[in-house]
Amino acid sequence: MPHHSALDRIWQDVTGTQPLPAHGSVVATAVVALALVLVPRLWQVARHVVTIAHEGAHGVAALLSGRRLAGIRLHSDTSGLTVSKGRRTGPGMVVTAFAGYVGPAVLGLGAALLLRERHALAVLWLAVLLLGLLLLQIRNFYGLYVVLVAGLAVAAVSWWGSAAAQSLAAYTGAWFLLVAAPRPVLELQRSRRGGLARDSDADLLARLTRLPGLLWVAVFLVVTVGCLVVGGRWLWAGA
């Protein structure tokens, strides 16, 4: 049956291993990821990926901490909103608020670990699965559009792409998540300093824990940079 053969192929892709790319290819994907973060026009588009990971991390954390996920919205200005229901204070709310800014870095670290073990297709198919699950929680049209486009693009590479294209896509995605994650943290602190982010995750955590918002920003930065250092070493060594 075609349905079963498709699932069998995906399962073989996920559980199998693929050849490691040449060192030059790994360097090239790192340069592309860096350009996506540093070139303003590219960042305006690429930042949507970070927002998807950020809001998705809030959603996963809410569910794992026993809260009820009420929906996720993604906006054209690359902002987002995740609504969960439950106690307004306590550990569950702290975990949910904390997860957003570190989420992209943790995802990038997981991707780097899989790539070190030669599971490039597992990275891509897991991305498709996560985007598909996220799609079920999106509550606005623009969010549906962004997640659907991202999911279809990754699925197309996973199904029809050559082995080289799949490897390059997986490495570029991993590098991008790792390199990009610290930038929103720095942007957050710049907004906070200008008095423009009074309802940020860091300020929410400050109200929940009575620890300064600046301390939470510092923790976000330590985690994201730490993931970049460790994940970058895995990607570099893997090739």
N, CA, C and O of each residue as an XYZ file, in Angstrom:
956
protein
N       0.853     -1.198      0.000
C       0.000      0.000      0.000
C       0.891      1.250      0.000
O       1.861      1.301      0.756
N       0.588      2.253     -0.823
C       1.408      3.454     -0.885
C       1.509      4.172      0.453
O       2.562      4.705      0.805
N       0.391      4.183      1.206
C       0.381      4.870      2.495
C       1.426      4.260      3.427
O       2.203      4.969      4.066
N       1.425      2.927      3.487
C       2.369      2.245      4.370
C       3.796      2.409      3.867
O       4.721      2.553      4.666
N       3.983      2.389      2.561
C       5.339      2.521      2.043
C       5.896      3.901      2.349
O       7.090      4.040      2.615
N       5.042      4.933      2.315
C       5.490      6.286      2.646
C       5.910      6.361      4.111
O       6.954      6.925      4.441
N       5.072      5.776      4.998
C       5.414      5.779      6.415
C       6.682      4.969      6.676
O       7.514      5.349      7.500
N       6.820      3.843      5.958
C       8.021      3.021      6.106
C       9.264      3.800      5.697
O      10.304      3.734      6.352
N       9.133      4.543      4.594
C      10.289      5.316      4.131
C      10.672      6.388      5.148
O      11.851      6.582      5.444
N       9.654      7.089      5.685
C       9.938      8.132      6.679
C      10.586      7.523      7.914
O      11.532      8.081      8.469
N      10.067      6.368      8.343
C      10.642      5.704      9.514
C      12.091      5.303      9.261
O      12.940      5.455     10.140
N      12.377      4.794      8.072
C      13.754      4.432      7.727
C      14.647      5.664      7.687
O      15.807      5.621      8.097
N      14.078      6.783      7.177
C      14.844      8.032      7.157
C      15.205      8.479      8.572
O      16.335      8.885      8.842
N      14.221      8.397      9.468
C      14.409      8.888     10.833
C      15.381      8.012     11.612
O      16.229      8.519     12.345
N      15.258      6.707     11.455
C      16.092      5.790     12.242
C      17.441      5.502     11.595
O      18.366      5.049     12.269
N      17.560      5.758     10.299
C      18.818      5.488      9.607
C      19.828      6.608      9.809
O      19.534      7.639     10.413
N      21.018      6.375      9.290
C      22.062      7.396      9.358
C      22.444      7.834      7.951
O      22.287      7.089      6.983
N      22.946      9.053      7.861
C      23.370      9.610      6.584
C      24.842     10.009      6.674
O      25.350     10.277      7.762
N      25.526     10.049      5.529
C      26.947     10.411      5.553
C      27.161     11.826      6.100
O      26.347     12.719      5.863
N      28.244     12.020      6.820
C      28.572     13.355      7.315
C      29.017     14.238      6.150
O      29.694     13.758      5.240
N      28.648     15.513      6.163
C      29.071     16.400      5.079
C      30.556     16.744      5.194
O      31.172     16.548      6.242
N      31.111     17.252      4.116
C      32.501     17.708      4.137
C      32.633     18.914      5.054
O      31.666     19.644      5.274
N      33.820     19.119      5.581
C      34.046     20.227      6.509
C      33.698     21.562      5.863
O      33.148     22.451      6.514
N      34.022     21.696      4.581
C      33.717     22.939      3.873
C      32.228     23.220      3.823
O      31.810     24.376      3.897
N      31.420     22.170      3.696
C      29.967     22.340      3.670
C      29.445     22.813      5.023
O      28.536     23.640      5.090
N      30.024     22.285      6.100
C      29.618     22.707      7.443
C      29.954     24.180      7.652
O      29.163     24.932      8.221
N      31.135     24.585      7.186
C      31.532     25.992      7.284
C      30.564     26.869      6.488
O      30.158     27.935      6.950
N      30.198     26.410      5.287
C      29.290     27.185      4.426
C      27.927     27.365      5.087
O      27.351     28.452      5.034
N      27.406     26.304      5.712
C      26.094     26.421      6.369
C      26.172     27.360      7.574
O      25.215     28.078      7.867
N      27.306     27.355      8.266
C      27.479     28.276      9.399
C      27.502     29.727      8.912
O      26.934     30.610      9.555
N      28.158     29.967      7.781
C      28.215     31.321      7.217
C      26.825     31.785      6.792
O      26.451     32.934      7.027
N      26.060     30.887      6.166
C      24.689     31.226      5.757
C      23.851     31.585      6.988
O      23.130     32.583      6.985
N      23.951     30.770      8.032
C      23.189     31.029      9.264
C      23.582     32.376      9.869
O      22.727     33.133     10.328
N      24.878     32.664      9.864
C      25.358     33.935     10.401
C      24.809     35.110      9.599
O      24.429     36.135     10.165
N      24.773     34.953      8.273
C      24.230     36.010      7.413
C      22.748     36.235      7.694
O      22.286     37.376      7.704
N      22.006     35.164      7.919
C      20.575     35.277      8.212
C      20.325     36.063      9.495
O      19.293     36.719      9.641
N      21.273     35.992     10.418
C      21.117     36.684     11.700
C      21.632     38.126     11.633
O      21.066     39.018     12.265
N      22.696     38.350     10.874
C      23.364     39.657     10.902
C      22.904     40.626      9.823
O      22.981     41.838     10.024
N      22.430     40.133      8.685
C      21.975     41.019      7.607
C      20.530     41.433      7.905
O      19.643     40.580      7.948
N      20.286     42.724      8.110
C      18.959     43.174      8.575
C      17.787     42.661      7.741
O      16.802     42.188      8.308
N      17.866     42.740      6.420
C      16.733     42.318      5.588
C      16.489     40.815      5.694
O      15.343     40.364      5.686
N      17.557     40.051      5.791
C      17.403     38.602      5.950
C      16.834     38.275      7.326
O      15.995     37.385      7.465
N      17.296     39.000      8.340
C      16.831     38.762      9.708
C      15.341     39.041      9.848
O      14.656     38.349     10.600
N      14.832     40.037      9.141
C      13.408     40.363      9.213
C      12.546     39.165      8.824
O      11.459     38.973      9.370
N      13.031     38.363      7.883
C      12.288     37.172      7.460
C      12.643     35.977      8.349
O      11.761     35.254      8.812
N      13.928     35.780      8.577
C      14.388     34.599      9.322
C      13.929     34.625     10.779
O      13.813     33.576     11.412
N      13.668     35.812     11.308
C      13.264     35.912     12.713
C      11.930     35.208     12.973
O      11.633     34.839     14.110
N      11.129     35.021     11.923
C       9.874     34.285     12.079
C      10.144     32.860     12.578
O       9.362     32.313     13.356
N      11.244     32.269     12.131
C      11.590     30.914     12.565
C      11.875     30.900     14.063
O      11.469     29.983     14.776
N      12.581     31.935     14.529
C      12.876     32.031     15.960
C      11.582     32.207     16.756
O      11.417     31.619     17.825
N      10.672     33.018     16.228
C       9.385     33.225     16.911
C       8.593     31.920     16.995
O       7.986     31.622     18.024
N       8.602     31.143     15.908
C       7.922     29.846     15.917
C       8.491     28.960     17.033
O       7.745     28.347     17.796
N       9.829     28.906     17.114
C      10.471     28.081     18.142
C      10.193     28.635     19.543
O       9.967     27.873     20.483
N      10.210     29.956     19.676
C       9.968     30.618     20.965
C       8.564     30.293     21.483
O       8.398     29.840     22.615
N       7.562     30.529     20.641
C       6.182     30.293     21.080
C       5.891     28.802     21.244
O       5.148     28.399     22.139
N       6.486     27.991     20.372
C       6.336     26.546     20.515
C       6.903     26.053     21.836
O       6.327     25.170     22.471
N       8.040     26.625     22.255
C       8.659     26.245     23.531
C       7.753     26.629     24.705
O       7.612     25.868     25.663
N       7.142     27.817     24.624
C       6.169     28.195     25.657
C       5.050     27.150     25.737
O       4.651     26.726     26.821
N       4.557     26.748     24.563
C       3.459     25.795     24.522
C       3.831     24.444     25.111
O       3.072     23.879     25.898
N       4.990     23.924     24.737
C       5.443     22.628     25.258
C       5.645     22.708     26.768
O       5.244     21.806     27.505
N       6.269     23.792     27.222
C       6.508     23.953     28.655
C       5.199     24.027     29.428
O       5.082     23.471     30.521
N       4.214     24.717     28.855
C       2.910     24.813     29.519
C       2.282     23.433     29.690
O       1.783     23.097     30.764
N       2.312     22.643     28.626
C       1.721     21.304     28.682
C       2.470     20.403     29.658
O       1.852     19.673     30.433
N       3.803     20.454     29.620
C       4.604     19.590     30.490
C       4.466     19.971     31.964
O       4.641     19.137     32.853
N       4.150     21.241     32.206
C       4.023     21.683     33.605
C       2.584     21.595     34.108
O       2.273     22.079     35.197
N       1.696     20.969     33.307
C       0.344     20.724     33.761
C      -0.656     21.822     33.457
O      -1.790     21.780     33.935
N      -0.243     22.813     32.661
C      -1.168     23.869     32.278
C      -1.931     23.450     31.022
O      -1.545     22.494     30.348
N      -3.005     24.160     30.712
C      -3.792     23.861     29.518
C      -3.507     24.902     28.458
O      -3.676     26.100     28.685
N      -3.074     24.435     27.295
C      -2.719     25.346     26.209
C      -3.987     25.821     25.515
O      -4.785     25.013     25.040
N      -4.171     27.152     25.460
C      -5.389     27.717     24.886
C      -5.181     28.241     23.471
O      -6.153     28.597     22.804
N      -3.941     28.296     22.998
C      -3.707     28.742     21.627
C      -2.464     29.578     21.484
O      -1.963     30.155     22.449
N      -1.968     29.635     20.244
C      -0.748     30.380     19.923
C      -1.033     31.289     18.728
O      -1.689     30.879     17.771
N      -0.542     32.511     18.790
C      -0.677     33.455     17.680
C       0.699     33.929     17.239
O       1.560     34.206     18.074
N       0.906     34.023     15.938
C       2.135     34.565     15.353
C       1.747     35.763     14.506
O       0.776     35.705     13.750
N       2.504     36.856     14.628
C       2.151     38.096     13.952
C       3.193     38.483     12.907
O       4.337     38.032     12.957
N       2.783     39.319     11.969
C       3.660     39.694     10.852
C       4.874     40.506     11.285
O       5.856     40.583     10.547
N       4.823     41.124     12.489
C       5.985     41.881     12.978
C       6.964     40.985     13.721
O       7.855     41.484     14.409
N       6.815     39.673     13.594
C       7.632     38.611     14.209
C       7.393     38.483     15.716
O       8.147     37.786     16.395
N       6.366     39.137     16.249
C       6.000     38.904     17.645
C       5.059     37.704     17.707
O       4.575     37.227     16.680
N       4.810     37.233     18.901
C       3.906     36.100     19.067
C       3.288     36.110     20.449
O       3.708     36.872     21.321
N       2.294     35.266     20.648
C       1.623     35.171     21.938
C       1.154     33.737     22.151
O       0.481     33.152     21.302
N       1.523     33.187     23.299
C       1.044     31.857     23.695
C       0.173     32.013     24.934
O       0.610     32.577     25.938
N      -1.053     31.515     24.866
C      -1.987     31.628     25.985
C      -2.187     30.240     26.596
O      -2.542     29.287     25.903
N      -1.954     30.149     27.896
C      -2.212     28.894     28.605
C      -3.048     29.191     29.838
O      -3.016     30.300     30.373
N      -3.790     28.197     30.280
C      -4.682     28.383     31.422
C      -4.235     27.507     32.582
O      -3.785     26.375     32.403
N      -4.372     28.064     33.765
C      -3.942     27.383     34.979
C      -3.648     28.432     36.035
O      -4.056     29.585     35.897
N      -2.953     28.048     37.072
C      -2.584     28.995     38.131
C      -1.728     30.120     37.565
O      -0.870     29.898     36.710
N      -1.977     31.332     38.057
C      -1.209     32.484     37.564
C       0.159     32.600     38.223
O       0.991     33.401     37.796
N       0.387     31.815     39.246
C       1.685     31.800     39.927
C       2.117     30.350     40.089
O       1.387     29.431     39.716
N       3.305     30.150     40.648
C       3.779     28.798     40.907
C       4.772     28.308     39.879
O       5.022     28.983     38.881
N       5.343     27.132     40.116
C       6.401     26.593     39.253
C       5.979     26.425     37.794
O       6.774     26.679     36.888
N       4.732     25.999     37.558
C       4.285     25.788     36.184
C       4.343     27.053     35.359
O       4.755     27.021     34.200
N       3.940     28.160     35.938
C       3.968     29.439     35.247
C       5.402     29.904     35.042
O       5.722     30.483     34.004
N       6.269     29.656     36.022
C       7.683     30.032     35.903
C       8.343     29.267     34.755
O       9.048     29.856     33.936
N       8.114     27.965     34.700
C       8.688     27.135     33.637
C       8.181     27.590     32.269
O       8.951     27.684     31.314
N       6.888     27.870     32.184
C       6.294     28.303     30.917
C       6.891     29.624     30.449
O       7.220     29.779     29.273
N       7.032     30.578     31.372
C       7.591     31.884     31.017
C       9.067     31.786     30.649
O       9.546     32.506     29.773
N       9.774     30.903     31.317
C      11.223     30.775     31.088
C      11.547     30.140     29.737
O      12.575     30.448     29.136
N      10.679     29.263     29.265
C      11.019     28.411     28.114
C      11.181     29.175     26.805
O      11.942     28.743     25.939
N      10.492     30.291     26.636
C      10.450     30.950     25.328
C      11.799     31.344     24.774
O      12.165     30.918     23.679
N      12.549     32.151     25.509
C      13.806     32.671     24.975
C      14.898     31.610     24.856
O      15.799     31.742     24.028
N      14.826     30.560     25.677
C      15.842     29.511     25.580
C      15.421     28.407     24.609
O      16.245     27.583     24.211
N      14.141     28.390     24.227
C      13.628     27.324     23.375
C      14.385     27.135     22.066
O      14.786     26.010     21.766
N      14.600     28.202     21.261
C      15.327     28.027     19.996
C      16.722     27.432     20.191
O      17.157     26.593     19.403
N      17.422     27.870     21.247
C      18.770     27.367     21.500
C      18.750     25.889     21.870
O      19.600     25.118     21.424
N      17.770     25.497     22.693
C      17.666     24.092     23.099
C      17.325     23.213     21.896
O      17.861     22.113     21.758
N      16.433     23.695     21.025
C      16.123     22.967     19.797
C      17.365     22.835     18.921
O      17.637     21.769     18.368
N      18.108     23.923     18.803
C      19.340     23.881     18.013
C      20.348     22.908     18.586
O      21.046     22.218     17.843
N      20.428     22.850     19.906
C      21.353     21.918     20.565
C      20.943     20.471     20.289
O      21.787     19.617     20.017
N      19.631     20.209     20.362
C      19.149     18.860     20.055
C      19.441     18.469     18.617
O      19.838     17.336     18.344
N      19.242     19.415     17.691
C      19.542     19.155     16.280
C      21.027     18.879     16.085
O      21.399     17.984     15.325
N      21.881     19.645     16.771
C      23.324     19.451     16.659
C      23.738     18.066     17.162
O      24.618     17.425     16.587
N      23.097     17.616     18.234
C      23.402     16.281     18.766
C      23.030     15.196     17.755
O      23.797     14.259     17.532
N      21.850     15.327     17.144
C      21.428     14.349     16.130
C      22.368     14.374     14.917
O      22.700     13.326     14.362
N      22.787     15.560     14.519
C      23.680     15.672     13.360
C      25.052     15.088     13.670
O      25.682     14.488     12.799
N      25.511     15.257     14.887
C      26.790     14.651     15.280
C      26.727     13.130     15.149
O      27.723     12.474     14.843
N      25.520     12.583     15.390
C      25.327     11.131     15.283
C      24.859     10.715     13.888
O      24.421      9.581     13.695
N      24.949     11.626     12.916
C      24.648     11.360     11.495
C      23.156     11.104     11.242
O      22.803     10.254     10.425
N      22.299     11.824     11.928
C      20.852     11.688     11.735
C      20.261     12.967     11.134
O      19.373     13.584     11.722
N      20.757     13.353      9.967
C      20.279     14.583      9.334
C      18.792     14.520      9.001
O      18.067     15.492      9.212
N      18.335     13.386      8.484
C      16.921     13.265      8.118
C      16.017     13.217      9.348
O      14.866     13.649      9.290
N      16.526     12.700     10.444
C      15.738     12.726     11.683
C      15.484     14.168     12.101
O      14.396     14.497     12.573
N      16.486     15.031     11.929
C      16.319     16.455     12.256
C      15.198     17.061     11.417
O      14.342     17.775     11.940
N      15.206     16.774     10.115
C      14.209     17.358      9.223
C      12.805     16.830      9.503
O      11.855     17.608      9.588
N      12.668     15.515      9.646
C      11.337     14.954      9.875
C      10.787     15.324     11.250
O       9.579     15.506     11.402
N      11.649     15.437     12.242
C      11.187     15.899     13.551
C      10.712     17.342     13.470
O       9.748     17.721     14.134
N      11.392     18.150     12.653
C      10.953     19.533     12.446
C       9.560     19.555     11.816
O       8.709     20.353     12.210
N       9.330     18.675     10.835
C       8.005     18.586     10.204
C       6.948     18.192     11.238
O       5.862     18.770     11.274
N       7.271     17.210     12.072
C       6.332     16.755     13.108
C       6.005     17.876     14.091
O       4.837     18.103     14.409
N       7.029     18.576     14.571
C       6.816     19.648     15.539
C       6.002     20.788     14.929
O       5.128     21.352     15.588
N       6.291     21.127     13.670
C       5.524     22.176     12.999
C       4.071     21.746     12.797
O       3.157     22.561     12.911
N       3.864     20.465     12.496
C       2.509     19.949     12.345
C       1.724     20.023     13.646
O       0.551     20.395     13.646
N       2.366     19.672     14.754
C       1.704     19.758     16.064
C       1.424     21.215     16.439
O       0.384     21.537     17.014
N       2.374     22.084     16.101
C       2.180     23.506     16.388
C       0.996     24.067     15.599
O       0.234     24.894     16.099
N       0.862     23.602     14.368
C      -0.216     24.087     13.498
C      -1.588     23.895     14.150
O      -2.491     24.711     13.964
N      -1.732     22.819     14.908
C      -3.009     22.520     15.565
C      -3.357     23.538     16.650
O      -4.515     23.669     17.047
N      -2.332     24.259     17.123
C      -2.560     25.208     18.223
C      -2.619     26.659     17.764
O      -2.899     27.550     18.566
N      -2.356     26.907     16.478
C      -2.349     28.275     15.972
C      -3.777     28.814     15.907
O      -4.697     28.108     15.491
N      -3.955     30.065     16.319
C      -5.288     30.651     16.395
C      -5.453     31.913     15.543
O      -6.419     32.654     15.731
N      -4.528     32.171     14.611
C      -4.740     33.305     13.702
C      -4.240     32.946     12.303
O      -3.399     32.063     12.142
N      -4.768     33.641     11.297
C      -4.498     33.293      9.913
C      -3.024     33.442      9.569
O      -2.451     32.566      8.921
N      -2.401     34.539      9.992
C      -0.987     34.745      9.643
C      -0.119     33.636     10.245
O       0.811     33.150      9.603
N      -0.430     33.246     11.472
C       0.315     32.157     12.094
C       0.172     30.858     11.333
O       1.147     30.128     11.149
N      -1.053     30.561     10.883
C      -1.281     29.367     10.070
C      -0.444     29.408      8.804
O       0.160     28.411      8.409
N      -0.418     30.574      8.176
C       0.332     30.746      6.929
C       1.829     30.494      7.148
O       2.452     29.739      6.402
N       2.395     31.127      8.169
C       3.842     31.015      8.416
C       4.237     29.579      8.743
O       5.200     29.057      8.180
N       3.504     28.940      9.644
C       3.847     27.575     10.060
C       3.635     26.594      8.915
O       4.427     25.668      8.739
N       2.572     26.787      8.133
C       2.296     25.897      7.008
C       3.392     26.002      5.948
O       3.857     24.983      5.438
N       3.805     27.217      5.616
C       4.873     27.412      4.630
C       6.173     26.764      5.115
O       6.855     26.079      4.353
N       6.506     26.986      6.387
C       7.732     26.402      6.942
C       7.669     24.873      6.917
O       8.632     24.211      6.530
N       6.531     24.326      7.330
C       6.381     22.871      7.358
C       6.455     22.245      5.980
O       7.101     21.213      5.797
N       5.791     22.868      4.999
C       5.815     22.341      3.633
C       7.215     22.420      3.038
O       7.634     21.519      2.312
N       7.939     23.497      3.342
C       9.296     23.646      2.817
C      10.214     22.553      3.357
O      10.967     21.938      2.601
N      10.150     22.314      4.663
C      11.002     21.274      5.266
C      10.584     19.890      4.773
O      11.436     19.045      4.502
N       9.273     19.653      4.658
C       8.788     18.360      4.172
C       9.244     18.102      2.734
O       9.611     16.979      2.391
N       9.220     19.144      1.894
C       9.640     18.992      0.500
C      11.102     18.596      0.401
O      11.465     17.723     -0.387
N      11.946     19.246      1.207
C      13.375     18.892      1.213
C      13.568     17.468      1.741
O      14.375     16.703      1.213
N      12.820     17.127      2.783
C      12.949     15.791      3.392
C      12.542     14.681      2.426
O      13.138     13.605      2.429
N      11.516     14.944      1.590
C      10.983     13.904      0.711
C      11.675     13.867     -0.649
O      12.034     12.797     -1.142
N      11.861     15.040     -1.251
C      12.373     15.094     -2.621
C      13.819     15.554     -2.739
O      14.426     15.387     -3.797
N      14.384     16.125     -1.693
C      15.732     16.664     -1.785
C      16.789     15.589     -1.935
O      16.604     14.456     -1.490
N      17.892     15.947     -2.560
C      19.030     15.026     -2.645
C      19.646     14.878     -1.263
O      19.363     15.674     -0.368
N      20.478     13.875     -1.084
C      21.135     13.657      0.215
C      21.948     14.878      0.616
O      21.980     15.256      1.786
N      22.612     15.497     -0.374
C      23.422     16.685     -0.077
C      22.540     17.843      0.361
O      22.874     18.550      1.312
N      21.409     18.048     -0.325
C      20.497     19.145      0.020
C      19.902     18.932      1.403
O      19.768     19.884      2.172
N      19.546     17.702      1.725
C      18.980     17.401      3.038
C      19.985     17.688      4.151
O      19.644     18.261      5.186
N      21.224     17.280      3.914
C      22.270     17.515      4.906
C      22.514     19.008      5.100
O      22.624     19.486      6.230
N      22.597     19.739      3.992
C      22.828     21.182      4.075
C      21.674     21.881      4.781
O      21.898     22.790      5.580
N      20.436     21.464      4.494
C      19.264     22.071      5.135
C      19.274     21.826      6.638
O      19.003     22.733      7.424
N      19.588     20.589      7.034
C      19.602     20.255      8.459
C      20.691     21.034      9.193
O      20.455     21.560     10.281
N      21.884     21.109      8.599
C      22.986     21.848      9.234
C      22.696     23.341      9.294
O      22.974     23.988     10.303
N      22.137     23.890      8.216
C      21.814     25.317      8.219
C      20.776     25.631      9.290
O      20.894     26.627     10.003
N      19.749     24.771      9.402
C      18.728     24.974     10.421
C      19.293     24.918     11.828
O      18.947     25.741     12.675
N      20.167     23.940     12.080
C      20.761     23.801     13.414
C      21.639     25.007     13.742
O      21.541     25.584     14.825
N      22.497     25.378     12.792
C      23.355     26.553     13.002
C      22.510     27.795     13.242
O      22.800     28.593     14.133
N      21.458     27.952     12.436
C      20.643     29.162     12.556
C      20.016     29.270     13.942
O      20.085     30.330     14.564
N      19.406     28.197     14.437
C      18.782     28.234     15.755
C      19.808     28.571     16.844
O      19.523     29.331     17.770
N      20.995     27.996     16.716
C      22.038     28.241     17.721
C      22.559     29.674     17.660
O      22.709     30.333     18.689
N      22.834     30.151     16.447
C      23.412     31.491     16.286
C      22.367     32.576     16.554
O      22.682     33.634     17.098
N      21.125     32.299     16.165
C      20.075     33.317     16.280
C      19.580     33.498     17.709
O      19.171     34.600     18.077
N      19.604     32.451     18.521
C      18.948     32.494     19.834
C      19.400     33.650     20.737
O      18.555     34.247     21.403
N      20.699     33.993     20.789
C      21.082     35.106     21.675
C      20.570     36.468     21.220
O      20.382     37.354     22.054
N      20.338     36.663     19.921
C      19.980     38.006     19.443
C      18.669     38.531     20.034
O      18.642     39.676     20.484
N      17.565     37.745     20.057
C      16.338     38.270     20.680
C      16.523     38.615     22.157
O      15.842     39.499     22.677
N      17.446     37.918     22.841
C      17.706     38.232     24.252
C      18.328     39.629     24.361
O      17.951     40.419     25.227
N      19.279     39.921     23.478
C      19.895     41.250     23.466
C      18.878     42.317     23.073
O      18.869     43.414     23.631
N      18.022     41.985     22.105
C      16.964     42.923     21.704
C      15.997     43.165     22.855
O      15.521     44.283     23.049
N      15.707     42.111     23.619
C      14.814     42.230     24.770
C      15.373     43.228     25.775
O      14.646     44.097     26.257
N      16.652     43.110     26.092
C      17.232     44.011     27.091
C      17.284     45.447     26.579
O      17.113     46.392     27.349
N      17.519     45.608     25.280
C      17.512     46.960     24.712
C      16.112     47.575     24.849
O      15.981     48.758     25.166
N      15.067     46.768     24.610
C      13.694     47.257     24.764
C      13.384     47.555     26.228
O      12.735     48.553     26.538
N      13.845     46.695     27.120
C      13.606     46.900     28.544
C      14.271     48.184     29.022
O      13.704     48.931     29.819
N      15.474     48.432     28.528
C      16.194     49.645     28.931
C      15.457     50.895     28.456
O      15.521     51.946     29.093
N      14.754     50.766     27.323
C      13.985     51.887     26.811
C      12.575     51.949     27.378
O      11.783     52.803     26.981
N      12.254     51.046     28.308
C      10.940     51.041     28.939
C       9.825     50.538     28.047
O       8.659     50.877     28.246
N      10.190     49.714     27.042
C       9.204     49.284     26.047
C       8.783     47.824     26.208
O       8.030     47.313     25.379
N       9.246     47.148     27.244
C       8.956     45.707     27.360
C       8.533     45.345     28.778
O       9.048     44.398     29.374
N       7.585     46.115     29.306
C       7.168     45.894     30.698
C       6.448     44.561     30.903
O       6.365     44.071     32.030
N       5.935     43.978     29.841
C       5.236     42.694     29.946
C       6.051     41.550     29.347
O       5.490     40.524     28.963
N       7.367     41.721     29.266
C       8.228     40.695     28.681
C       8.296     39.466     29.578
O       7.882     39.496     30.737
N       8.829     38.381     29.015
C       8.995     37.155     29.807
C       9.883     37.399     31.026
O       9.619     36.875     32.107
N      10.936     38.197     30.846
C      11.851     38.472     31.959
C      11.140     39.226     33.080
O      11.355     38.938     34.258
N      10.286     40.195     32.714
C       9.572     40.967     33.728
C       8.468     40.143     34.387
O       8.176     40.316     35.570
N       7.852     39.238     33.605
C       6.876     38.322     34.191
C       7.563     37.409     35.203
O       7.034     37.166     36.288
N       8.746     36.905     34.843
C       9.502     36.055     35.764
C       9.914     36.834     37.008
O       9.939     36.288     38.111
N      10.237     38.119     36.825
C      10.601     38.950     37.972
C       9.427     39.066     38.941
O       9.612     38.999     40.156
N       8.218     39.241     38.400
C       7.035     39.336     39.266
C       6.721     37.999     39.940
O       6.274     37.962     41.087
N       6.958     36.908     39.219
C       6.643     35.585     39.770
C       7.639     35.148     40.838
O       7.263     34.465     41.791
N       8.900     35.531     40.690
C       9.970     35.010     41.558
C      10.575     36.051     42.493
O      11.317     35.713     43.415
N      10.248     37.340     42.244
C      10.838     38.450     43.006
C      12.342     38.560     42.800
O      13.046     39.145     43.623
N      12.826     38.006     41.715
C      14.217     38.191     41.297
C      14.228     39.220     40.175
O      13.280     39.280     39.392
N      15.286     40.035     40.079
C      15.294     41.117     39.090
C      15.149     40.605     37.654
O      15.671     39.548     37.299
N      14.426     41.380     36.837
C      14.278     41.015     35.434
C      15.614     40.919     34.721
O      15.799     40.071     33.848
N      16.554     41.793     35.095
C      17.878     41.774     34.467
C      18.587     40.448     34.721
O      19.326     39.960     33.866
N      18.360     39.870     35.898
C      18.951     38.567     36.206
C      18.409     37.502     35.259
O      19.159     36.646     34.788
N      17.109     37.554     34.981
C      16.518     36.580     34.069
C      17.037     36.772     32.646
O      17.258     35.795     31.929
N      17.231     38.018     32.237
C      17.827     38.271     30.919
C      19.229     37.659     30.866
O      19.608     37.048     29.867
N      19.989     37.825     31.942
C      21.341     37.261     32.000
C      21.300     35.735     31.908
O      22.141     35.127     31.246
N      20.325     35.123     32.572
C      20.189     33.662     32.513
C      19.848     33.228     31.086
O      20.416     32.264     30.573
N      18.911     33.950     30.445
C      18.586     33.652     29.043
C      19.854     33.686     28.191
O      20.083     32.807     27.360
N      20.667     34.710     28.413
C      21.877     34.889     27.587
C      22.891     33.778     27.844
O      23.506     33.264     26.909
N      23.063     33.411     29.110
C      24.008     32.330     29.452
C      23.566     31.020     28.798
O      24.392     30.297     28.239
N      22.280     30.714     28.866
C      21.779     29.463     28.295
C      21.930     29.462     26.769
O      22.396     28.480     26.190
N      21.535     30.563     26.119
C      21.590     30.594     24.649
C      23.027     30.566     24.142
O      23.330     29.868     23.175
N      23.909     31.317     24.786
C      25.319     31.310     24.365
C      25.953     29.961     24.685
O      26.754     29.451     23.901
N      25.602     29.381     25.832
C      26.127     28.061     26.182
C      25.725     27.006     25.168
O      26.545     26.177     24.774
N      24.466     27.030     24.740
C      24.005     26.090     23.715
C      24.754     26.313     22.403
O      25.097     25.353     21.713
N      25.006     27.573     22.059
C      25.754     27.884     20.837
C      27.162     27.307     20.897
O      27.636     26.725     19.921
N      27.830     27.462     22.030
C      29.207     26.958     22.172
C      29.232     25.431     22.079
O      30.025     24.863     21.328
N      28.365     24.776     22.841
C      28.361     23.306     22.862
C      27.870     22.751     21.522
O      28.506     21.873     20.940
N      26.733     23.270     21.036
C      26.193     22.791     19.764
C      27.117     23.078     18.599
O      27.259     22.254     17.695
N      27.749     24.249     18.615
C      28.698     24.571     17.559
C      29.878     23.603     17.534
O      30.341     23.207     16.464
N      30.351     23.233     18.695
C      31.455     22.248     18.767
C      31.007     20.900     18.224
O      31.767     20.226     17.530
N      29.770     20.500     18.536
C      29.268     19.216     18.018
C      29.171     19.237     16.494
O      29.566     18.284     15.824
N      28.641     20.336     15.956
C      28.503     20.436     14.492
C      29.866     20.459     13.820
O      30.072     19.822     12.788
N      30.786     21.191     14.408
C      32.137     21.312     13.838
C      32.860     19.975     13.900
O      33.484     19.555     12.926
N      32.775     19.304     15.054
C      33.484     18.028     15.231
C      32.865     16.930     14.395
O      33.563     16.029     13.928
N      31.544     17.000     14.202
C      30.855     15.956     13.469
C      31.344     15.808     12.042
O      31.301     14.720     11.468
N      31.811     16.919     11.472
C      32.280     16.877     10.073
C      33.785     16.659      9.989
O      34.340     16.598      8.892
